[in-house]
């Protein structure tokens, strides 16, 4: 029977090997994705791919304390996701307390 230290050492080596293989796999996935992104936007024959059209724009004026610090402008793609874009647009138009205006949020999903 192997001593406990030898078994522990084998487990550490096995875990390290698995970790290295995982890192190598992730790096290959990233490289593949970068290659795909480099070729993105081109169709056969060198024609440019059409980008989705922004159909409506909404914005959030950002205030920290009492200081206005900027504006986040959001383009909505109504041709791609019409219901979601319209719902978001309508919520952005509502008065304070009924939509986004005056609300506190820490993230936008």
VMD Tcl script that draws the C-alpha trace (Angstrom):
set ca {
  {0.00 0.00 0.00}
  {1.26 3.50 -0.88}
  {1.92 6.02 1.88}
  {-0.59 8.84 2.29}
  {1.92 11.45 1.08}
  {2.47 9.55 -2.18}
  {-1.28 9.33 -2.79}
  {-1.67 13.02 -2.02}
  {1.21 13.86 -4.38}
  {-0.41 11.84 -7.19}
  {-3.72 13.64 -6.65}
  {-1.97 17.02 -6.81}
  {-0.18 16.05 -10.03}
  {-3.42 14.77 -11.55}
  {-5.27 17.95 -10.55}
  {-2.49 20.14 -11.97}
  {-2.57 18.18 -15.23}
  {-6.32 18.58 -15.53}
  {-6.00 22.29 -14.80}
  {-3.32 22.73 -17.47}
  {-5.42 20.85 -20.02}
  {-8.40 23.03 -19.16}
  {-6.34 26.22 -19.59}
  {-5.03 24.97 -22.94}
  {-8.59 24.17 -24.08}
  {-9.86 27.61 -23.04}
  {-6.98 29.30 -24.86}
  {-7.74 27.34 -28.03}
  {-11.41 28.35 -27.76}
  {-10.43 32.00 -27.34}
  {-8.07 31.80 -30.33}
  {-10.79 30.20 -32.43}
  {-13.29 32.89 -31.37}
  {-10.80 35.66 -32.20}
  {-10.27 34.15 -35.66}
  {-14.02 33.99 -36.22}
  {-14.44 37.59 -35.04}
  {-11.67 38.74 -37.37}
  {-13.59 37.31 -40.31}
  {-16.99 38.46 -39.05}
  {-18.74 41.16 -40.96}
  {-17.73 39.74 -44.33}
  {-19.85 37.61 -46.58}
  {-18.73 35.59 -49.58}
  {-17.30 37.75 -52.31}
  {-16.05 40.36 -49.83}
  {-19.47 41.97 -49.33}
  {-20.07 43.58 -45.95}
  {-22.61 42.01 -43.63}
  {-25.54 44.28 -42.79}
  {-25.68 45.46 -39.19}
  {-28.99 45.51 -37.30}
  {-30.82 48.82 -37.47}
  {-31.48 50.85 -34.32}
  {-35.18 51.72 -34.46}
  {-35.52 53.75 -31.24}
  {-33.17 55.31 -28.71}
  {-33.65 55.86 -25.00}
  {-31.28 57.26 -22.43}
  {-30.62 57.36 -18.73}
  {-29.18 60.51 -17.20}
  {-26.84 59.32 -14.46}
  {-26.75 61.27 -11.20}
  {-24.46 60.44 -8.28}
  {-25.60 62.28 -5.19}
  {-26.68 65.58 -6.67}
  {-24.03 65.67 -9.40}
  {-24.96 64.84 -12.98}
  {-22.17 62.63 -14.30}
  {-23.34 61.65 -17.74}
  {-25.83 59.88 -19.92}
  {-26.15 56.30 -21.09}
  {-27.80 56.09 -24.49}
  {-29.30 52.77 -25.51}
  {-30.19 51.86 -29.08}
  {-33.14 49.47 -29.40}
  {-33.25 46.94 -32.24}
  {-36.99 46.83 -32.97}
  {-36.55 44.81 -36.15}
  {-34.75 42.02 -34.25}
  {-36.66 41.94 -30.93}
  {-39.78 44.06 -31.47}
  {-41.67 43.23 -28.27}
  {-38.67 43.62 -25.97}
  {-37.65 46.89 -27.64}
  {-41.18 48.31 -27.35}
  {-41.54 47.23 -23.70}
  {-38.22 48.81 -22.79}
  {-39.11 51.98 -24.71}
  {-42.49 52.29 -22.97}
  {-40.93 51.79 -19.53}
  {-38.37 54.49 -20.30}
  {-41.17 56.94 -21.20}
  {-43.18 56.47 -18.01}
  {-43.11 59.22 -15.37}
  {-41.05 58.98 -12.18}
  {-42.13 56.11 -9.94}
  {-43.82 54.14 -12.71}
  {-40.90 53.28 -14.98}
  {-37.15 53.61 -14.86}
  {-37.10 57.36 -14.13}
  {-36.24 58.01 -10.52}
  {-35.55 54.34 -9.81}
  {-32.35 53.06 -8.26}
  {-30.65 50.12 -9.90}
  {-27.22 48.59 -9.64}
  {-27.20 46.60 -12.86}
  {-29.02 46.36 -16.13}
  {-29.62 42.86 -17.43}
}
mol new
graphics top color blue
foreach p $ca { graphics top sphere $p radius 0.5 }
foreach p [lrange $ca 0 end-1] q [lrange $ca 1 end] { graphics top cylinder $p $q radius 0.2 }
display resetview
